[in-house]
Amino acid sequence: MSAALAPRRRDALWLAVPGVLFLVAFLVGPALGLLSLSFTDGDTGAFSLAAYRRAFGVGVYTRIIGSTFMIALQTMGFCLLLGYPLAYWLAGLPARRRRMATLLVLLPFWTSALVKNFAWLVLLGRTGIVAGTLQALGVEAPPDLLFNRGVVLFAMTHSLLPLAVISMLSVMTGIDERLRPAAGTLGASRVVAFWRVYMPLSMPGVASAGLLVFIAALGYFITPALLGSPRETMMGNAIIIQVQQMDNMVFAAALSAVLIAAALLTCVVYDAIFGLSGMSGGGGAVRRSPHGLVRRLGLGLSRVLAAVFGGLAEGAARLLGGHRLGWLLPAYACAMVVVLVVPVLSMVPMAFTSSNFMSFPPPGFSLRWFEEYATSPVWVSATLRSFGIGIATAFVTVTLATLAALGLARSGSRLSGAAFLMFMTPMVVPSIVVAVSLFQLFAKIGLVATDLGIMIGHTVHAMPIAFVILLATLKGHDLRLDQAAATLGANRPRTFLRVTMPLIRGGLVGALIFAFLASFEELTVAMFIGGGLRSTLPKQMWDDVNLQVSPVLVAASVVVVVIVTVLFLLGEYLRPGRR
C-alpha cells in the first residue's frame, strides 16, 4: 500500500472513540466507582476496610467466597475435560458437517440459563423423567438429585460447556492437518502424534476456554438459587441479597471487588503465558507463545502422557485383536450433543400439559397455558418490553461496534490492540459486577427502573459479540474496492454506504440478531436496573420461578426457545465465513 494512504489507516482508529467512550462511561467508570465505594464506611463515607474485614473475617462469607471459587474451578475443570474431546471431534469433521454439529452445540448456549436450569429442576425432580425411569427399573426410593453440589456443578457445566467447546474449536481448526501425518512418517503412532504435536498446539484454545468459563462461573447465581442448597450459595447470590434485601451497597461493592480482582488476576496470568489477544486473534496484536518454565513443563508433560497413553493404546489394541475403538469418540460426541439439547427440547411437551403441575412427560395435551400467557397483561407487557429493549440495544450496539470494527480493521496504529481489549472487556468482567456497578451509577442519575437504563446495560453486555462478528467481517473485506470508489470521487460516508455496507450486509444483520439475542435473554441487568418496576421477559420468568411456579412459565419458556432458535439459525446463516 502506498505511503500516501498510511495516514488514513492510522486516522481510522478514531472511529472506535464513540464505543470506547461508551464503555468507559458505563463499564470502566462505574466499576471503579463501585471499587471506591467498597473502601468507605456506609454511615460516614470515610475510608474504611470494614467491608473487607467482614467479607474475610465472618465465617459465613468466607465459606461463600471459598465455595464460589471452588465451584468456578470445578466447573472450569469439567468443561475442559468434557469439552476437549467434543471440540476435537468437531474439528475433524468436514466443514459442512462441522457447521451443522456446531449449531447443535451453540443453540443451548444461546438459550436462557434460566430456561435450562428450570428444565433440569423439572426433569430431575421427584416426578421427573429420571425418577420415573429409576422407579420403572425397580428402584423404590430414587435418590434426591436436586439441591446439592453435584447438580449445581452439572447444570453450570451444561450451561458453559458450549463456550469452552467453541473457544477450543476456534484454535483446533487452525492447526495444520499435515502435522500429524508428518509425525507418523517419523515413526510416531496416532496417539503419540496427538500428545506430542496436536495437544501442545491446541493449548492456547484450552487456556482461552478455561479463562472464559472460570470468569463466567464466578458471577453465576441462577443455578445455585434454583438447584442448590444454602451450602452452594455463591457470591452472586450474596451480592443480590445485600443489594435487594439488606440495602447494603458497601458490602455488595466489597464482594464485587473480590470478583473483579479474581477476574483481573486470571487475565493477568493468562496474558503472561499466552497473551490476551490470543482469545480472539484480534486487534492486530501478536499472540504470545508460551515460553520458559511453563513451556518446558508443558512439553515434558506431553512426552509423559504420550508414552503412557501410547502404551495403553497398543496394549488395548493387542487385547482386542487390532481393533482401535475408533467409534468411541463419535459416540461420546453424539451423547454430549444430546445432553446439551435435552433441556431445550423437553420444555416443548411440558408447555402443552393438561395438568396444573409440571411434569415430564405430560399426562395430557392442552393449549390452556399458552392462552393464559397470551391473555396475561403482565406476561404480554414483559414480552413487548423485551422486544423493544432488544431492538434498541441491537441498533445502538451495532452502530458503535461497526464504527469500532471499521476503525480497527483499517488501522495500523499500535493502539489498536488496546482498543480491541477494551471492546472485549465486558467478556472478562462478571455480569453481576456490571449490573451492580450500573445500579450504583443509575441510582444517582435517575435511570433505575427505566427502559433506557436497561438498554444501556444490555448494550454493554452485547458489545463484544457484535464487535467480534463485525471485525471478522471487515477483516475479510477487500479494501481495494473502497479505494477504487475514492479514486472515482466518492467521499468516505458515501463509500461506506454505497460500497462497504452492501458487501458486509451479512455480518451487519448477523451482529444485529446476536446483539438482540444477548439483550432478549439477559436477566442480571434487568433484575437490578429494572428496580422491580420494569420487568423484561427473563425477569418476569425469574419472579414466577420464585413466587408461583405454574405451567404458564413453561409456555413462556417455549416462546423464548422458539424466538431464540429462529433468530439464532438466521444469525448463523448470515454469519460471515459460513460457506
N, C-alpha and C positions, 0 to 999 in steps of 0.2 A: 504494500500500500504506500502511496506517495506520502512524502513528508508534509505536504500541504493539508492532508486530511488528518494528521495527528492531533492538532488542537481540537478538532471537532470530536474526536474519540474521547479525549480527556474531558472535555466540557460535558459530554453526555452523562457523566456520573451525577451531575446536579439534578437530573431527573429523579433521582432517588431521594432528594431532600424532603419533599412532602411526606413520603412514607416514613422516613427516619424521624422527622419531627412528630408525626403522629405517634410512633412507638415511644419516643422519649416522653411525650406528654401523657400517654395513657398506659405505659408499661414501666419504663425505667424510672420516671419521676415518682409515680405512686408507690413502686416497690421501695425506693429509697425513703420516701415519707413513712411507709409502714415500718421500715427498719429503724428509723429515728424514733418513732413512737414507742418502740419496744424498750428503749432506754430511758423512758420517762416514768415519773410517778403519776398514777392515774388521778390522784386528787390535787396535787400541787403543780404538776407539769415539770418539776425539777428532774435533773438527771438522777436515774436510779437503776440499779440492777436487780430490783426486787422480782421482776417478772422472770428473769433467768434463774434466780435462786429458787423460785417456786417451781420452775419447769424441771430443774435438775436436782432439786432438794426434796420434793414431795414424792413419796413412793408411787402414787397412782400415776403421776405424769411421767416419771422415769420409766415406769412399765409401759406406758403408751408410746413413748419415744422409742424404747427398745423394741417393742412389738412392731412398730411401723417399719423400722429399718430391717428387722429380721424378715417380716413378710415381704417387703420390697426385694430383698436379696434372694429369698427363696423363690419368689415369682420370676425374677430375672433368671435364676438358675434353671427352673423348669422350662421357661420359654426358650432358652438357648438349647437345652438338652433335647426338648421335643421338637423344636422348630428347625434345627440344623438338618436332620435327615429329610424333612419335608422340603426345605429350600433346596437341598442338594438334588432331590428327585425332580423338582420343578426345573432347575437349571439344566438338567439333562434331557428334557423333553424337546421335541421340535417346536419351533416358535409358535405355531398356531395352537397346538395342544397346550403349550405352556400358558398362553394368554387365557384360554378357556378355564384351565385349572386355577390360575391365579385369581380370576374373577370370583370363583367359589371361595377362595381363601379370604379375599378382601371384603366380600359382601358382609360377613358377620362383623368385621371391623367397623364398617360404616353404619351398622345397626346399633341403636342406642344401647349403652351398657345397662341402662335401667330396664329396657325390654328383655335383654338376655338374662339378667340376673333374676328378674321376676319369673321368667320361664323356668329357670332352674329351681326357683322356690316352689313352683307347682310340680315339676317333674320329679323332684327329689323328696317331696312331702310324703306324709303318711298315706295319702290317697293317690299319689303319683304313679307313673308307669313303672318306676324302678321298684317301689314297694310292692306293686301288684305282680310284677314278674317274679320277685323273690317268693311271694306267697304262693304263686302258681307252681313254683319249684319245690314247695313243701316247707319253706321257712315260715314258721308260725309267727315269730316276732321279728320282723325285719329290723335291721339296725337303724338308729336315728342318724340320718345322713345330713341333717341341717344343723346350723348354729354351732359350728366348731371350726377349728383352724384348718382342717383338711378341706372342707367345702369352700372356705374363703380362698385358699390357695388355688383350688381347682378352678373356681369361677374367674379369679383375677388372671390366671394363666390363660384361660379360654379367651378372655377379652383382649389380652395383649399379645397373644401368640401371633396373630396376623402381622402386627407391627414388627415383631422380631423376624418373621419369615421374609417380609418384603425388604427389610434392611439388609439381611444377608443375601437375598437373591440378587439385589442390585449389584453386589460385588461379584458374586459367583458367575453371573452371566458375562462378566468382563474378563474372566480368566481364559487364557488361550487354551482351546481344547487340544491343541497339538502337544502340549507339555507332557501329559501323562503317557501318550503313546511313545514319545521320545524317551521317557524314563523306562518304559518297557523294553525298548531296544537296547538299553544299557543293562538289562537284566533284572529290573525291579518288577515284582508282581503287582497286580492291580491294587492290592491292599497297601503294599509298601509305597507305591506311587501316590496313593491318596494321602497317606500320612506325611510323606516326605515332601511332596510337591503341592498337592491341591490344598490341604489344610492350612499350611502357612500362608498361602496366597489369599485364602478366604478369611483370615483372621481380622482384617480391618472391618469387614462386614459383621463379624461376630461381636467385635468391640462396639461398633455403632449400635447394633441391636441391644446389647447389654446396657449401654448408656441410656438410650431412649426408653427402654422398658423400665429400668430402675427409677428414672426420674418420674415417669408417668405413674408408676406404682406408689411412689411416696405420697402423692396427693389423693389417692383413692379414698372414697368414703361410701359410695353406693353399695359396693359388695359387702364390706363389713357390717353396714347398717341393716341390710336385708338378710344376709345369710350367716352372719357371725353372731357370737355371743359377746357379752361385755369384755371378755378376755381378749377379743380380737379388735377392740376399739383402736382406731388409728388416729394419727394427728389431724387428718382432715375432719373426722367426726368431732374431735375435741375442739377444733377451731370453730366449727359450726355452732357447737353448744355455747362456747364463750361469746360469740357474736350475737346469736339469735335468742339465747335463753338467759345468759348471765350478763349480757351487755358490758363485757369486759374486753374492750378493744386492745388495751395494752398487753394483756396476756395472750390474746389471739395473735397480736403482732409478734410477740416473742416466739410463739410456736411457729408462725410463718417464717420468721427469720431463721429458725433452725432448719426448716425445709429449704430455704434459699441457700443457706450455707452448704447443706448437703449436696444440692444440685450443682452449685458452683465448684465445690471440691471435686465432684465426679467429673465435671467438664475439664477441670484443670489436669486431673490425672490422665484423662483420655487425650487431651491436647498434647501433653508431654510425650505421649507414646506414639499416637497416630496423627495428630493434627485435626482440629475440629472441622476444617473444610472437607476432610475425608468423609464426613457423614453424607454429603450430597454431591460432592465433587464440584461445588460451585464457586462463584465469585472470583475465579481467576487465581485463587490461592493454590499453592502446591501441596499435594498430600504428602505428609511426612511419613517416612518409613521407620519402623521400629529399629532401634539400634542399641548398642551397648549390652548391658547385663540382661535386659529384657529379651533382646533378640537371641542372645546365646542360650538363655534358659528355654525360650520357646523352641529353638531348633533342637536343643538337647532332648526336650520332652517329646518332640515329634519323632526323633530317632528311636526313643524307648518305646513309644506307642506303636511305631511301625514294626519293630521287632516282635512285640508282644502279640499284636493283632495279626501280623503276618503269620506267626507260628500257629495261632489259634485257627486261622482260616485254612491253613494247609492241613492241620490235624483234623478239622471238621470235614474237609473235602475227602480225606482218606477214609474216614469212618463212613461217609455217605456214598462211597463209591464214585467219587469225582463230581458229585452234584455240588454246585456252589450256592444254592438257595437264593438265586437272583430274584425270585418272586417276593422275597420278604420286604424289600424296600418299597415297591409299588403297593403291596398290600397295606403296609404301615401308613403310607402317604394317603391312600384312599380312606382308610379308617379315620385318620386325623381330619380329613376334609369333611367326612360325615359328622364327626363330633362337633366340628365348628358350625355346621349349618343346622344341627338338630334344634337348638332353642329357637332359632328364627322360624323354622318351618312348623314347629309344634304350636306356635301361637295361633296359627290359622284355624285348625279344627276347634281349639278351645273357645274361640270367639263365637262359634256357631252353636254353643251348647244350649240345651233347653233347661239346664239346671240353674238354680240360684247360686250355686257354688262352682268354683273352677276345679276341673279335674281332667286328666288325660288318660284314656280317651274320653270324650264327652258322652253322656248317656243318650242324648238325642239331638236333633237338628232344630235350630230356631234362629230367626233374624231379629229377635227381640232386643238384643243388646246393641246391635247396630242402629236400630230405631231409636233407642234411648240416647245413644251417643249423638245422633243427628238432630234430635229434638231438644237436647240439653243446652240452654243458653251458656252455661259455664264451659262445657266442652267445646262448643262451637266458637265461643269468644276466644278461648285459648288457642284453638287451631288457627283461626284467622290472624290472631296476633303473631303466631309463629311464622305464618306465611309472609305477613307484612314486614316483620323484622328481618326475616331471612332474605327477602328480595332486596331490601335496603342494604343489608350487610353485604350481599353479593356484589352489588354495583359499587359501593364505596371501596370494598376490599380490592376488587379487580381494577378499579381506576388507579389506586395507589400502587398496587402490585405491578400493573402494566408499565407505569412510568419508571418504577424502580428496576424492573427486569430489562426494560429498553435501555436504561442508563448503564446497567452493569454489562449487558451484552455488547455494548458499543464502546465501553470504556477500557482504557489501558492504564488507568490510574492505580497506584499502589493501595489506595484507599478502598478499592473495590472489594477486597477481602473482608475489611472491617464492615463495609455496608452489607455484604452478604450475611455475615454473622449477626448483624443487628436484626435483619429480617427473619432469621432463624431463631432468634431469642425466645419468642413465645413457645417454641417446642421444648425448650430446656428450662422453663420456669413452671413449676407445678400449677395446674389450673386453679386450685383452691387459693393459692397465693395471689394470682392475678385477680380473682374475684374479690378477695378481702381488700387488696390494695385499691381497687377501683371503688369499692364500697366506702372506704375511708375518704377518698377524694370526692366522690359524688355526693356524700353526705354534706360536705362543705359548700358545694356549688349548686345543690338542689336538683341533681339528676337521679337520685334514688327514686324508685317507683315510677320511672318514665321509660317509654319505649326507646327514646334516644339513648338513654344510659345503657340499656341492654344491648342496643345495636352497636354502640361503641365497644363494649366488652366483647361482643361476638366478632367484631372486625379484628380486634387484637388476636383472638383465638384462631380465626380463619386465615390470617395474613400469610403464614409460612406455606400453607397448602397452595394457595393461589400463586404465590411468588415462585415456588419451585416449578409448577406447571408452566407458567409463562416464561420463566428463564430458560427452561428446556426448549420451549417452542421458539423463542427468539434466537437462541444459540444455533438452531438449525435453519434459521432464515438467511437467505443469500443477500448480504449487504450490498452486493453489486447492483441489485435491482433498484435499491433506494438511491444509490449514487447515479445510476442512469437517469432516474427521474429528476434528480437535482441538476444534471447537466442540461436537461430539457427545460429548465426554468422553474420547476416546482419547488416551493419553499418547504420547510420541514413539516409544518402541520399538514399541508396538502399531500406531501409524500406519504406521511403516516396514514392518512385517511384513505388515499386512493391506491396506494401500493402495499404498504406494510400490513394494514389491518385486514384486507381481504385474504392475504396469504397466511395470516396467523389466526384466522377466524375460528378454526377448530380448537386451538389452545385457549382462546378467549372464552368460548362457550363452555369448554370443559372446566376452566377456572371458575366461571360463574356458577356452574352447577355444584362443584365441590365446596365452594365458599358458602353457597346456600345450605348444603347439607350440614356443613360444620356448624352453622347457626341453628338450623332446624332441630338438630339433635342435642344441642348444648344445654346442660342443666345447671352447672355450678354458678355461672354468672347470673343466670335468671333467678336463682334462689336468693342471691344477695342483693343484686341491683333491683330486682322486681319488688322488693320490700313487702312481699305478701299481698300486694295490690294489683300487680301486673303479672299475670300468670301466662307463661307460654305453655305449649302442649306438654313438653317434658316436665315442667314444673307442676302442672295440673296432675299429671300421672304420678309424680312423686308424692303429692299431697294425698292422692287417692290410695296409694300403697300404705301410707302411714295412718290414714284416718279410717277409710272404709273400703276394703278390698271387695270389688264386685266384678262380674264379667264385663261390665262397661269398660273397665280398664283394659281388658284383653282386646275388646273391639277397637279401642283407641290405639292399642299397640299394633294391631294388624294394619290400621290406616297408616301408621308411621312406617311399618315394614314395606307396605306397597309403594308408598311415596319414595322412600329411600331406595328401594330396589329399582324402580323405573328410572329415577334420576341417576343413580349410580351406574346402571348399564348404559344410559345415554352418555354420561360423562366419560366412561371408559371407551365407548365407541368413538367419541370425538377427541380423545386424548392424543396428543402428538406422539408419533412414532409407534402407533398401534399395528401398523402393517409390517 
